[in-house]
Every structure is written in C-alpha cells, then in structure tokens.
Amino acid sequence: MKEVLSAKEIKRNEAIFELFRGEQDLIEDLKLARKAYHDPMLKLCIMSEEELTHIFGDLDSYIPLHEDLVRRLEEATTPDGLVGEIGQILVKWLPRLHGYKGYCSHQLAAKALLDQKKQDPRVQDFLQRCLESPFSRKLDLWSFLDIPRSRLVKYPLLLKEILRHTPKDHPDAYTLAEAICIIQGVLSDINIKKGESECQYYIDKLEYLDEKQRDPRIETSKTLLCHGELRNKSGTKLYVFLFQDILILTRPVTRNERHCYQVYRQPIPMQDLVLDDLQDGDVKMGGSFRGAFTNSDKAKNIFRVRFQDPTHGQSHTLQTTDIFHKQQWLNCIRTAMLAYQQITSTAELKELPGVDEECEENSPPAESFKIKRRSTVSEILTVEADNNNGSECSLVTEMADASSTQTGPRRISFEHRSKSKTLPCSKRKETFV
C-alpha cells in the first residue's frame, strides 16, 4: 500500500464506498420488505396472495442482481481497502437493470391498490404498527416499495462522482464514462415504458356518458403529456388529461369502490384546440365578466380551451392553484399544439407530388433546393394532481425533487435532458426515472 494517498485517491475511494454501501442498504431493505410486510400480511390473511403480488411485484428477484454487484466490488477491493478498476465491472453489470422496466411501469397501479387497501381497518392497523416499530425507520410501506426506483436515479450521480475523482490517465476514465452512458440509456428506456404504462392506466379508467365522446385517438394514445386537477368557471373540480393528440376533461367518480374518471363534455382533438391565456380578473368563477364584481370576486390564474369551431363543443375556462401551475399548463398545451402542427406540416409536405423534380427543373444546376424543418419539441411537461389539490410537475429531462408547503404542490420534480459530454456517448441524452 502506498504510504500516503493523494486527496484525489481518497475522494475516489470514498465515492466507490458510497456506491458499495448503497447496494448493501438496498439489499437489506428489499429483504425487509418481504420479511416484515409481505410474509406477515399473507400469513395473517390481511391481504390475499394475488393482492400482495400486485403490490410487491417481483421485488425478490432483484436481490440476487444487487448481491452480484456487491460481490464483484468486493473482489476488486485489495486487502488494504483500496479499489482498483471498477469501470468494466459496471459496464457489464448496468445493462441488467433493464429488468426494472416491468416493476417501475407497474408502480402506479400498485400504489393505487395499496391506497385502496388502506381503507381496510386491518390493513391500516398492521401498517401503523409497522410504522411505529424501530425496523421501519419511520418509513411507510410504499417508501420501501419505491426504494428501487429512487436507487436507479442515483446511479448516474454516483458514477459521475467517481469519475470526477478519477485521474485522466486511469483505466477507469474511459470505462466509467461508458458506464454513465449505459445507465442513462437504461433509465431512458425505463422512462418510456413507465410513461406508456401510465398512459394506458388512465385510459382504462375513463368512463363515457355518451358514445359520441369516444375518440380513436384516445385508445391509440401512447403518451400522456399532462394531467392534473383544475376548476372550471362554476367552481367544479375537473381532472384534465392532455394526450399527444387530444385534450380530455373529466370528473373523478367512484363506482363500486373503483376510482375512475367520467368524461365531461366533448374531448377536444389537438387539430381543433384553441388556447386563450386570460388575465386575472377577466372572468369571475361563476360566469360574470370584468367590471361586474369587485376585485376580491375576480378569478386569478385562469386560461380557456375551446374548439376552433364553436358548433363542435363548448369552451372551458379553467383555474389552477397558482400562477406557477398556470404557466406550466400553458407551456405544456402550447408545446403539444406545436408538436402536432409540425407533424401535420411534415405529412402534408410529403404528400406534395414531384416536389424534388420540380425544384430541380426550376433551379440552376449548381444549386440544390432544400426544405428545412424545425426540430420537434422535446420538452414535455407533466402535471399530476395529488390528494391536496396540488400537483406534481416534471419537465421530461434530468430529475430532482423538491418539497412544497401544503398550500401549494406537494412535490415538484424536474427532469432535464441534455447531451452527455462523456467520450463514448456524446450523442446520448440524459433521462432520469
């Protein structure tokens, strides 16, 4: 062992140990979820085996996966506690995290069932006793079930920290950059799968009062761009969904203990959608217009969505909880409208007969005629309502969480997608789950 380690070497080994210790903690928590929650509830018949499988998924199957990484890191550690090369270990191991696609995409449905089962006094009593026990560390069951997802989003940060303290001439300098590229790709794929699953989850919960409300664009949607709770002009709470091709207003209802969304009025296809940004005081939530009431009666944080042709359906004046969420909704809808317009323009251009030949005939031989098109918009905003009339917002790119007060959104997360600067993946975009 070297008599004296440089500050950079010490920092590198500390960062590697943080990765190693995090894997050990994850394994312990996965085992605890089975031992302290799943097995007792099954044995005491608090939940059926089918319900527990729906909530816990295949959580046990990931324990050997993380135990394998721990074993590999231990083998790479010298007797004096220093770690040599880990880049190749991670390059070979990280692709196996694709196995989390199914688990992460199923989380929305799993949490919905868990929340429903909490209404059962026996379930509530058992979970409360667990929460008060020392082993829980004051974490509820869902916190344990969500630990794998929260671990996934930490890998890029952990690897970047190790790389930051790795000398440029170290063999890991290149392989760690490759490993970062791999995990970003894995997370991007998981995000896509999770998004498609979430989209289908809400589509299945839509309830139609009139067959005319059904639209094939709803059933074929693969992306849910934006959703959350808003109020209309009469003060009624609505839950609004913005899919890539259509906007749907709904009213949350419960049918035989099943929560669903009753479609309200006629859905507005993106091709017919008009968005109006209204100023504070333009409309009173009750139908009266500016000047008819005092300032205290006038609505704030409002916007309107409507059909281009008024005969196709009525307009809807919607109110958000604050100016921040109003701007997020406006940005999301405008982005969706722009993306649709660009796709439509491109499709129409391709249908023009003989464009290339005509251009060649009318242009000088030395010049070429090129049609340039703006790139599609890649930033999509998501707004999810919580039980406190707040909402969760995320800009699809690198994620960080922040907590807000009870009067505002309960959690706001942003994901920022940017081009990686690492050597092997200069064109890869970062995406966190």
Order of alpha helices (4+ residues) and beta strands (2+ residues): alpha-alpha-alpha-alpha-alpha-alpha-alpha-alpha-alpha-alpha-alpha-alpha-beta-alpha-beta-beta-beta-beta-beta-beta-beta-beta-alpha-alpha-beta-beta-beta-beta
